[in-house]
Amino acid sequence: MFVPVIVDRRHSRIRFYPLDGKTRRGVFGIAVPSSLALPTASRWLNLIVIPLVGVDGSGRRLGMGGGFYDRALEFRRLRQNWPGPRLVGLAFDCQRTEASFAEPWDVSLDSLATESGLQHYSKGAP
């Protein structure tokens, strides 16, 4: 299992490190591995579960505004044949919205998991 670790807050950069035991307090008080081994590039992961503030009907997520995940997953917007990791948003039903708030650099989810179940989005979603 790998966890996201903020490595550069100023430039909104995260990297994914193996969770292999003890943790320490990281940025924003989030637990991160005590010893940071070599990170794994996000493109080589199979599944990434992503927190969110809101999500629209097409799977475009609204985060906290830092752009950490959008930068780490930017390659997905440019992909041709290889999809990279499956992106699953984790939310409550009350976080769904009809409003569209996506920016051109936002990376869309493949699926959304809520207390009601799992919803999959079409590959053609902007």
N, C-alpha and C positions, 0 to 999 in steps of 0.2 A: 504494500500500500504506500502511496506517495501523497504528500500533503503540500499545499501551496505555502510558500514562505515569501514574505515581502523582503526583497533584497535591496531595493532602491526606491524609497518612498518618494523622493523628489521627481523621479522619472517614471513612477508607477510601474515598477518591474517586479514580477514574481517569478520564482522558479519552483520546480517540484522536487522535493527531497524525500528519500525513503523515511518512513516512520518506523524506527527500529528499537524503540525502548523509551528511555527517559525523555522528558520534554522540559522546556523552559518557557518563560513568558517572552513573546515576541512583540512586534508592532501591534498596537491596538489591544494589547493584553491577550492575544490569541496564542495558544500553546503551539510551539514549534519544536522539532527535534533538538535535543541538547547539542548533539554534534552533527554538523552539516557535512555529510559525505558528498560525493559528486552528485550534482543535480541531474535529473533526466529531463530532456526537452519535452515540452507538452505534446509535440507532434507524435511522440513514440508511446504515449499512454493509450489505453484502449477505451477508457471511460473517465470522464471528469464530471463530478457532481458539483454544480455551481449554485451558490446562494444568490438570492435576488430580492429586490424591493417590490418589483412589479413585473408582469409579463402580459403582452397583448395576445390576441387571438392567433397570430402567426408565429409565435415563439420568440419574439424579440424581447429581450430582457432589459429591465431597468435595474442597474446596480446602484452602488452608493456614490457614483460619480468620479471614482478614482481612475477608471480605465485599466485596472490591473489585468483583468481577464481578457478584455478586448485586445490589449497589446500582446499578451502571451499567446493568444489564439488568432492573431492577425492572418497567419498563413491560411486559415480556413476560408477566408473571403477570396483568396487568390487561387485556390486549388482548382485543378482541372479534372483529374480522375481519382485521386486518392483522397478519401474523406477525412483522414486523421481520426482523432478520438471522438467517440460519441459524447455529446454534451447534454446532460440532464439537469434541468433546473430543479431545485428543491424549494417548495413554497407551500403556503396555505391557499385554499380556494379564494379567500378574501383578497389575495394579492393579484388576482386576474383583473384585467381592465380591458375596456373596449377602446380606450384612447390609444393612439399611435404616437410613440415618442422616440422611435428609433432614429439614430444618426447614421450617416453613411459608414462609419467605422465599426458599428456595433456588430457583434457576432451573434447569430441566431442559434437558438437551442434546437436540438433534435427531438427532445422529449421534455415533459414536465411531470414531476411527481408531486401530488398533493394528497391530502387525507381522503379525497374522493377516488384516487387511482392514478393511472399513468395515461397521459395524452401524448400522442406522437404527432409531429408536425411534418408537412410535406417538404420534400427536398427543394421545391421551387419557391419556398418562402423567402422574401427579401431579407 
